[in-house]
Amino acid sequence: MTKAGRYRGFDPDGIAESEADYFGYCPVCGAYIDTRDLDQVLAHVHDAEIEIGEGPEPPPREGAVQ
């Protein structure tokens, strides 16, 4: 069995070792998706609640107009 088959597109080490590591199955509908494509990932949220957090303000860039 391939690594992608065991982990269903999720690499617990955080490092993809092959192209197959980027693909997985949606846990709700079972569709095969490319986890690098945000459109595909968001299409398979299936009415789940998404937590959006706010972090600290990024530092100003040099030469930026304020």
Backbone as numpy.savetxt, mean C-alpha at the origin, in Angstrom:
# Nx Ny Nz CAx CAy CAz Cx Cy Cz
5.68 -23.28 -2.87 4.84 -22.11 -2.87 5.72 -20.88 -2.87
5.35 -19.86 -3.62 6.16 -18.65 -3.68 5.93 -17.80 -2.45
6.84 -16.89 -2.23 6.72 -15.99 -1.09 5.44 -15.17 -1.19
5.11 -14.71 -2.40 3.89 -13.92 -2.59 2.66 -14.74 -2.22
2.68 -16.03 -2.48 1.55 -16.88 -2.14 1.37 -17.05 -0.65
2.47 -17.12 0.07 2.39 -17.29 1.53 1.91 -16.02 2.21
2.41 -14.86 1.77 2.12 -13.61 2.44 1.03 -12.79 1.76
0.50 -13.27 0.67 -0.58 -12.60 -0.05 -0.24 -11.15 -0.36
0.94 -10.89 -0.90 1.32 -9.55 -1.34 1.92 -8.67 -0.27
2.09 -9.17 0.94 2.66 -8.38 2.03 3.96 -9.01 2.47
5.02 -8.23 2.45 6.32 -8.71 2.88 6.56 -8.22 4.30
6.57 -9.10 5.29 6.72 -8.67 6.68 8.05 -7.99 6.96
9.05 -8.22 6.12 10.34 -7.56 6.29 10.35 -6.17 5.68
9.33 -5.84 4.86 9.25 -4.54 4.22 10.09 -4.41 2.97
10.68 -5.49 2.50 11.53 -5.45 1.31 11.01 -6.46 0.30
10.61 -5.96 -0.87 10.13 -6.85 -1.92 11.34 -7.52 -2.58
11.29 -8.82 -2.68 12.41 -9.56 -3.26 12.20 -9.88 -4.73
10.94 -9.82 -5.18 10.66 -10.07 -6.59 9.42 -9.28 -6.99
9.13 -9.24 -8.27 7.96 -8.56 -8.79 6.68 -9.12 -8.18
6.64 -10.40 -7.91 5.45 -11.05 -7.37 5.11 -10.56 -5.96
6.08 -10.04 -5.23 5.83 -9.56 -3.88 4.94 -8.32 -3.84
4.77 -7.64 -4.98 3.95 -6.44 -5.04 2.48 -6.74 -5.29
2.13 -7.98 -5.53 0.76 -8.35 -5.86 0.15 -9.14 -4.72
-1.15 -8.97 -4.55 -1.84 -9.70 -3.51 -3.33 -9.73 -3.79
-4.04 -10.46 -2.95 -5.48 -10.60 -3.10 -6.19 -9.70 -2.11
-7.28 -9.08 -2.56 -8.12 -8.28 -1.68 -8.75 -9.23 -0.65
-8.65 -8.93 0.63 -9.20 -9.83 1.64 -10.73 -9.87 1.65
-11.39 -8.90 1.01 -12.85 -8.86 0.99 -13.41 -9.57 -0.23
-12.96 -9.14 -1.43 -13.57 -9.70 -2.65 -12.67 -10.70 -3.37
-11.40 -10.79 -2.98 -10.50 -11.77 -3.58 -9.87 -11.34 -4.89
-10.07 -10.09 -5.31 -9.47 -9.61 -6.56 -7.94 -9.56 -6.40
-7.24 -9.82 -7.49 -5.79 -9.80 -7.52 -5.36 -8.38 -7.85
-4.64 -7.70 -6.95 -4.29 -6.30 -7.16 -2.79 -6.06 -7.01
-2.35 -4.99 -7.69 -0.97 -4.53 -7.59 -0.94 -3.51 -6.45
-0.29 -3.82 -5.36 -0.31 -2.96 -4.17 0.50 -1.69 -4.36
1.24 -1.56 -5.46 1.95 -0.32 -5.75 1.04 0.71 -6.40
-0.12 0.29 -6.89 -1.06 1.17 -7.59 -2.13 1.65 -6.60
-2.04 2.91 -6.18 -2.95 3.44 -5.18 -4.40 3.38 -5.65
-4.66 3.58 -6.94 -6.03 3.48 -7.45 -6.61 2.09 -7.20
-5.83 1.06 -7.44 -6.31 -0.30 -7.22 -6.52 -0.57 -5.73
-5.63 -0.09 -4.90 -5.75 -0.31 -3.46 -7.00 0.40 -2.92
-7.21 1.66 -3.29 -8.35 2.41 -2.81 -9.67 1.86 -3.34
-9.66 1.27 -4.52 -10.87 0.66 -5.07 -11.30 -0.56 -4.25
-10.40 -1.10 -3.47 -10.70 -2.30 -2.69 -10.76 -2.03 -1.19
-11.06 -0.79 -0.81 -11.23 -0.46 0.60 -12.54 -1.02 1.12
-13.57 -1.11 0.27 -14.86 -1.74 0.58 -15.52 -1.18 1.83
-15.73 0.12 1.85 -16.44 0.81 2.93 -15.77 0.70 4.30
-14.51 0.38 4.33 -13.79 0.35 5.61 -13.47 1.77 6.04
-13.35 1.97 7.32 -12.98 3.29 7.81 -11.48 3.48 7.61
-11.12 4.65 7.12 -9.72 4.98 6.89 -9.32 6.04 7.89
-8.27 5.79 8.64 -7.79 6.75 9.62 -6.77 7.66 8.95
-7.04 8.94 9.02 -6.12 9.93 8.46 -5.54 10.71 9.62
-4.25 10.64 9.77 -3.60 11.32 10.87 -2.89 12.57 10.40
-2.73 13.47 11.32 -1.99 14.69 11.03 -0.69 14.66 11.79
0.35 14.98 11.08 1.67 15.01 11.69 2.14 16.44 11.87
3.37 16.60 12.29 3.90 17.95 12.45 4.05 18.63 11.09
4.02 19.94 11.12 4.19 20.74 9.90 5.59 20.51 9.35
5.75 20.27 8.04 7.10 20.09 7.49 7.86 21.41 7.56
9.19 21.33 7.62 9.98 22.56 7.68 9.84 23.35 6.37
9.92 24.68 6.43 9.80 25.48 5.20 10.97 25.20 4.27
10.67 25.22 2.98 11.73 25.01 1.97 12.47 26.33 1.73
13.74 26.21 1.41 14.53 27.40 1.13 14.03 28.07 -0.14
13.87 29.38 -0.09 13.44 30.13 -1.27 11.95 30.06 -1.53
11.19 29.44 -0.63 9.74 29.34 -0.82 9.08 30.65 -0.44
8.07 31.06 -1.20 7.31 32.25 -0.91 6.27 31.94 0.14
6.20 32.74 1.19 5.23 32.47 2.26 4.20 33.54 2.34
